[in-house]
Amino acid sequence: MSKESICQACGCTLDPQFIFCPWCGSPTDPDCFLAERFDPVFERIQNLQVRWTQTRIARMEHDLSEIDRCLSEIVPASETLYQEL
């Protein structure tokens, strides 16, 4: 049998893991600050975003280097062709 809690505000039964009562929206543990519970989650999300951005920037740098290399090969060839005309 699963444990149940009773909302102090509305008296409805709810899962003890709930942070807020799904019926009335009242916090189930007024002593526990919501930010303390969400900070680790948001920190993990931020770390994922930073890593994704860094890998994206690295890919862009690689692609730009490849474009620069290709252009370096094309430009001298086009200058030679122009001088021949």
Protein Blocks (a to p, Z undefined) as FASTA:
>chain_A
ZZddddfklopacdfkbmbdfklopafblmbcfklmmmmmmmmmmmmmmmmmmmmmmmmm
mmmmmmmmmmmmmmmmmmmmmmmZZ
